[in-house]
Amino acid sequence: MNQPSVFISCVSPEFRQTRGKVANILTGLAYTPVFQEIFGTESGDLRQVLRDKIDACAGLIQIVGHGYGAEPPTVDAGYGRLSYTQFEFLYAREKTKKTWLLFPGDACIRDTSVEGLDLPSDPAHPDPAAYQAERRALQLTYRDKRRNDGHVYYDATNDDELKLKVALLRDELAEQRRAFETWQKEVLERLTVTTEKIRAHLLESVERTHQNALAEAEKAKGWEERERLRQAAEQARAGRLSRIDELAASFAEIEGTGRSTQIFDEMTRILAEEGVDQALAYAATKRPSILEKVKARAIATREKNRADLLPLLKSAQLQADRNQPAEATCLFTEILAVEPDWSDALDAQFWFLITQGDHAFDHATLAAGGGYFQAAETVVQRLLKAESDAPRSQRDLSVSLERLGDCQTQSYLRIGQRYLRMTQNPL
């Protein structure tokens, strides 16, 4: 797990240099500084982006200046009219994050003079002075509230004193670190337990699928066909078993991290406590809302999209492992329709197609198996574009070429066999 992080909040045009100095101090204290650049020219509403960043932090340091800064496109339902910077502090406090307020004095360096702050970006604005005055008044009100609402704050007359104030937070930051380490230990212990529970349910699911495959093999005509199907079932079982530990660990490792969501955590809990079928049933109820939510997002929220899609991606893998190819195919199609370059999903789809090709090779026709292998080759080419030098994509490429080679070899053998039959039994 990563070292704990602290969000640094300020109006960028006023205190970008100061924020950099605070970030350096935090780095020296073994914290990861986090911040969001906002200049007032971004389109859309950035509040969810800020929520996500702050949620993942142990605390927030705000440098409170005279600048109001950019504001959301709509008045906030909970806080009223405010700037993004003001929102950052109020949201962190609402989430009971540890928060610190720093008030730099007039002698502290500002990247933009107070007179140059909060002017309209449109040079043709009819009344720049009134525009600026309105925002200056809003920021003054905010400053007064922060000084009088009982929250501890620190004044700094110059930059040296400001850096000293940040360094003096060492003890409070150390307390946050101890809390983080305690939480980290608890998470690691829970991860181990969760992994074992999930692994047990996955084993049960694999064995159930295996028994179903053996039962189908017994229905075949002829001992040779039954024996071939039994061997194919054993190979399929071995393949699924080889992936169980990785799949179980992936659920537990994602749970509760920045990659997880409430839905994913609930799915993981259901999988650990109730099994594969119930986890899939739960994910299915969330499927329409997840897809609708993901399709509506912009490129800037791609990582969040993929976190939300994780329950569906894992559902696709679980469906594949329980021999439900139609449902798995549908899920892979829906996921990659909204995130076509997602390497994790492409890799999972590739192995699904390879498994289906192997199954078709044993149970159907050479042409059917070859069709799956050709589809897998298309997927692996997309994966190579997404992560060209990654060991995973190179491994997948090697497997794809091997399967296509085997398919071609079998095709040549069958052509040869037909030719021999024709020559031995001429018309």
N, C-alpha and C positions, 0 to 999 in steps of 0.2 A: 504494500500500500504506500501511497505517496505521503510526503511530509505534509503537515497541516498547512492550510493556506489562509491568508488574510486579504480581504477585499480593501483596496485603497480607493476612496471616493473623493472626487473633487471636480470642479469645473475645469476641464482640460485647458482651455485658452488662458486661464488665470494661473494655474499651478502645475503645469506639466513637468517643469524642472523639479519642483519641490516633491511632486509625487515620485519622480525617479529617485530622488535621494532617500525618501522614506522606503521605497522598494529595496534599495541597496542595504539599508539597515535591517530590514526584515529578512532578507536573504542571508545576511551575516548571522542572524539569530536562528537560522535553519527553518525559516518559514518560506512558503511560496507566495509572492505577491500577485494579486489578481486585480485587474481593473478593466473598465470598458471605456474606450474612446468615444465620446459623443461631442460633436461639434455643432449640431443643430441643422445639418443638411441631410441627415438620414431620412429615408422614407419609411413609413410604417410605424408600428408601435413596438418599442424596444423593452417594454416592462417585463415581458416573459423572459427575454434574454437575461435581464438583470436578476430576476428571481432565480433562474437556474444557476447563475454564477454565484450568487450570495448563498443559496441553499448549500452549495458544496464547500463553503468556507467556514472556518472556525470562528471568525469575527470580522469586524469592519472598522477601519480607521477613516474618519472623514476630516478632510482639510476644509474648514469652513471659511470661505472668503466673502467678497462683496458681489461676486458674479452669481447671477441666477442660473444661466445656462439654458440648454435646450429643454423643451418640455414635451410631454406626450401629446398626441393629437386630440385626445379627449380628456375631460376632467376625471380624475380618479374617483371611483365610487366610494372608496374607503377613506381617502386622505384629502379629497378636494383638489383644487387647482394647485399644482406644484411642478417643480422641475424634475428631470430625471435624477439629478444629484440628490435632491431632497428625498425623492422616493427611495433611493438606495438606503439611506439611514433609517427612514421610518419602517421600511420593510424588514431590514435586519433586526431592528428593535422588536418589531411585532413577532418575529420568529425566535426571539429570545437569544439572538446571537450576542456575543460580547462586543460592545461598541465603544469606541474612543473618539472624542472630538478634539480637534486642534484648531485654534484660532490664530493664524499668523498675523503679526502686527504690520504696520505700514512699512517698516524697514525690511521686511522679507521680500525676496525677489518674486516678481510677478512677470509672467510671460507676456501679458497684455495689461496695460495700465487700467486702473479702475475706470477712467473716463472712456476707454475704448471697449469696455465690456458691454454685452447685451444690446448691441446695436442691431437693427434689422439687416438680414442678409440681402434683401432686395434694395439696391441703390436708389430705386425710384419710389421708395416708401414715402408717403405724404408727410409723415410727422415722426422722424427718427427720435427726436428728443422725448416725445410723449411715450413712444414704444419703450425706450430705455428706462424712463422714469418709472413706468408701471412695474417693470421687472425688478428694478432696484428696490422698490417699495416691498415687493413680495419677498425678496431675499432678506431685507432688513427685518421684516416680521419673523421670518424663519430663524434668523440669528438670535433675535430677542427671546423667542420661545426656547431655543436650545440652552440659552444661558439661565433660564428661569424655570425650567421644568424639573429640576432636581438631578439632572444628569451631570456626571462629573465631566469637566472640560479643562483644557490646558491652553493658556495664553503663551505666545512666544513673540518676543519683541523683535527678534532677528532670526536669520537662518541657523546660526550656531545654536541658539537657544532652542529652536524648533527641533533640530536633530538631537539635542540633549533630551528633550521631552520624550521623543520617540524611543531613545535608548533606555530611558528610565521605565518604560513599559515592560522591560525585560522580565520582571517578577510576575506581572500579570500574564504575560505571554507564556511564561514557564508553567503557570497554572493551567492555561489552555492546553499546553503540550501534554501535561500529565493526564488531563481529561481525555485528550485524543488518544494517548497510548493505552489508557484503560479501555476505552471504547474499541481500539484496534485489537486488543487481546480478546475481548468478548466476541468481536466479530470473527476472529480466527477460530475460536472454540466453536461458535455456532456453525461456521462454515464446515468444519470437520463433521459435526453431527448431521447437518443437512445433507452433505455429500453422501454419507453412508445410507441415509434414509432414501434418498433419491435413487441411489445405485440399486438398492434392494427392490424398489418398485420397477425399475428398468429391467432388472434381471427377470422379474416375474413376467413382465410384458414380453420379453424376448422368448422366454420358455413357452409361453402360451402361443405365440406366433409359430414357434418351432413345432409344437405338438399339432397345431392345425395343418402345417405343411406336411408332416408325416402322415396325418390322417388322409390328406388328399393323395399322397403318394400311394397309399394302400388301395385306392380306388382304381389305379391304373391297370390296364390289361397287360399281362406278360411280366415275368419276373425281371427281365432285363430293364424294362421301363421303370418298374417299381424301384429297382436297385439304383438306377440313375437318379430318380427323383429323391430317393432317400439321401444319396450323396450330395445332391444339390442343396437339400434342406440343411444338411450338416454344415456345408460350406457357408450358406447364408447365415446360419446361427453363429458360426465362428466369426464372421465378419461383423455382425451386430455386437457380439460380446467384446470384440477388440475395440469398439468405439464407446462402450458404455462408460468407462472411467472418465474419459475426456468429456463426454456429454454431461454426466452427473456433476463433474467439477465445474463445468462452464456455468451451470445454473447457480451453484452456490457462490462462485467467485463474482458473478455479476450482481447478485442480490445485495441491496443496500448500498451499492456504489453509485457513482455519478452516471453510470450507464443504465441503471435500472429505473423502473417506474413503479408506481403503486400497483399497476396491473401485473407487471412482471414479478414483483415480490409476492403478490398474492398467488400467482400461478405457481411459483416455486414452492410456496408454503403448501398449496394443495397437492402438488406433485410429491412432496416429502411425506405428507400426512395421509393422503387418500389414494394416491396412485396416478398412473398415466391417464386413464379414461376420464377421471374427474378433472384433471388439469386441462386436458383437451376440451372438455365440455365448457369449462370456465372461459378458456381463451376464445372459444367459438362465440360465446355470448358477447365478448368484447370486440370481436373481429370487425363488425360494421363500423363501430365508433372509431376504432384504431385507424382503419383505412381512410375513413372520411377525414379524420384529423390530420393524418399524414399527407394526403393529397392536397390539402389546403395550405400547406406550409411552403415557405420560400426556401431558396438555396441556402440562405444564412443559417437555417435551422436544421440542416441535413443530419448532423450528428444526433440531434434530438429525435428526428424522424426515425433514425435507425434504432435508437433506444426503445422507442415505442413499438417498432416492428419486431423487436426481439421475441416477444411471446409468439408471434405468428411464425417467425423463422424456426423457433424451437418446435412449434407445433408441426411444421412441415417435416422436420427431421424425425419427430416422434411418430407421425403418421407413416413415414417411409419405413421406419423400423418395425412398425406393427403391420406392415404389408398392406397399406392402404394407398396405393399409388395415385389414384384419381384425386383424392383429397390433397395429397402432397403436391401433385402437379398444379392444382388450382391455387394453392397457397403460394408456391414459388412464383407462379405467373403474376399473381396480384402484388406480391412484394416487389418483384423486379420491375413491374410496370411503373411503380412510383420511385424506386431507387435502383435504376438499371446498372449503376456502376459500383454497387455495394459488394466489395470483394468477399466478405463473409457469406453473403447469400449466394454469390456465384459459385464459391467453393462448395457450399452445401448442395446446391442444385447439381453441380458436376458429379458429386459422388452419388447422388440419387439416380442420375441418368446412367452412370456406370453400373450401379447395382441392378437397375432395371434391365440394362443390356445383358448383363451376365445371366439374369433370370430368363430373359427371352431366348438367349442362346441355348439354355438347357431345356426350357419348357415349350418354346414356340419354334420359330424358324431363324435361320441364319440372317435372312433379310430383316426381320424384326430386331434382332440383336444389333445388326449393323446400323439400323436407323437410330437406335438409342446412342450408339457410340459416335455417330456423326453429329448428333445433337450435343453430346458431351464435348466434342471437339470445338463446336461453335461457342459453347459456354467458356471453355478454357481459353479461347482466343480473346474473349471479352475480359476474362480475369487477367490475362497477360497485359492488356492495356491498362487495367486498373492498378496492378502491382507487378511490373515487368520483371524486376530482379528478386522478388520475394521467393524464399525456398518453397513455400506452399504452391505458388503458381508453377514453378519449375517441376515440382513433384507431380502436380496434376497433368502437366503437359506430357511428362514421361509416361504416365499411366494411360493417357489418351492415345498416344502413339502406339503403345504396346497392344492395347485392345484393337485398334484399327488394323495393326499388323496381323494379329491373330485371326481377325475376321477375314482378311484378305487371303491368308494362308489356307483357312478352311474352305474358302470359296474355290481356290485353285485345286485343292484336294478333291472337292466334289466334282468339279469339271473333269478332272483326271479320271475319277471313278466312273463317271458317265461315259467318257470316251472308251474306257476299257470294256465296259458292258456292251457298247455298240460294236466294238471290234470283235468281241468274243461271240456276239449273237447278231451277225449281220442279217439284214433283211433278205 
